């Protein structure tokens, strides 16, 4: 039976979501896959990824993509974040057609922030490089809350009133992102915007993974308050933090011996130009 590669247009999003629910991760509902593909920020996206379908219209493979336009060093840069990738076993011979169709799109920088172990060598062969994902694990302890000018809040109205400029724009772009959770830190005139997601380790959804920190110095000063907030307000027992995101190693943390790989491909950008906003990580919980 013949197969063809086609862009995932609006008319194919639900079929792609149904396929991923049935064949990749049944914990993620079909509607959650569909919602994830419809990113909340404004972007002129050419597609939602690529799919494989047979001559009779059956979907047999999907590779999602999440597009964004970012300001990097004063220039507008276009990104394509590769998401969930699944192909039925009898059609695995055609898997690379999905990846190559996306990589053939000109003018994009590509990221893959959650590649499975079998995808990592494929990405390497197609020019992807590794990001430094050195990760710490810190227990979220109920540190005492002391009165003062320092404050941690997840209240949307407080976040809107507190943030300004690019950080406010980031928040407004991500306020409706299904997997993103938002916190603002305040110390006098200083502000820090923090984005995290709930994550699983050993199948336990008990972890907070920090995706973005706008002011690492303030984050370090208010670290105990943040951990208390994540425990008390969000029920996270421990926090996972990459050093490239938070800066210095947090107190009382341990370095994980194995970390989840993250990769990117670009002819002009450096690893420091890549963050985890505007990606599958903020759009999909699994």
C-alpha positions, 0 to 999 in steps of 0.5 A, a space after each residue: 500500500 502506498 503512503 504519502 507525507 502531508 502537512 498536518 492542516 487544521 482538517 487533519 489535527 484531530 486525526 493526528 491527535 487520535 493517532 497519537 492517543 491510540 499509538 503513542 500515549 493513551 494518558 493524553 486525551 485526544 482533545 489534549 493533543 488537539 489543544 496542544 497543536 493549537 498554540 496560544 501565541 500568534 504565529 504564521 505557522 505553515 502547518 502543525 507538523 507532518 503525517 503519513 497516510 495511506 492511499 485510502 486515507 488511514 493515518 499511519 504516522 505523525 510528527 508534530 511541530 510547534 512554530 514561533 517567531 522570537 527576538 534574538 539579539 534584536 532580530 526576528 528568528 523563526 523556530 520550529 520545535 519538533 514534538 511527538 513522533 510516532 509511526 506504526 511498526 509496519 511503516 517505520 521504513 517511511 519515518 524519516 520522510 516526516 523529519 526530512 519534510 520538516 527540516 526541508 522548510 527554509 528559514 527555520 531554526 529547529 529544536 527537539 526538547 523531548 527526543 526519545 532515546 532512539 530519536 537522538 542518534 537520528 537527530 545527530 545524523 541530521 545536524 542536531 547538537 546537544 544542549 547542556 541539560 545538567 540537571 539538579 533535583 531539590 526537595 521542596 521543603 515547607 520553609 517558614 514564610 517570613 513577613 517582608 517585602 519579598 513575595 511569590 505569587 501565581 495570581 494571574 492579576 498579580 503577574 499581569 500588574 507586576 511584569 512589564 516589557 518582554 516578560 509581560 509579552 511572554 506571559 500573555 503568550 503563555 497564559 493559556 498554554 496547557 502545560 505552563 504554570 506561572 509564578 512571579 517573584 518580587 523583592 522590592 523593585 526587582 522582578 522575576 518571571 518563572 515558568 514551570 511544568 509538572 513532570 513525571 519521574 518513575 511514572 510519578 507526577 510529583 515534580 516541578 520542572 523549571 522551564 524559564 527564569 527571567 532573573 536568575 540572581 533573584 531566583 537564587 535569593 528567593 530560592 527557599 520561598 519558591 520551593 515552599 510555594 511549589 510544595 504548598 500551592 502546587 503539590 510538587 514534592 521536588 524541583 528539577 532545574 537545569 543549570 543553563 536555566 537557573 544559573 548556579 546550582 541551588 542549595 541542598 540540590 543533587 546533580 542527577 546522573 542521567 538527564 533528558 537530552 535536548 537538541 537544536 539545529 541552527 546555522 547561526 544561533 548558539 545554545 544560549 539563544 535557545 530556551 524552552 518557551 514557545 514549545 511542546 514543553 509548555 503545550 502538552 502534559 504527559 
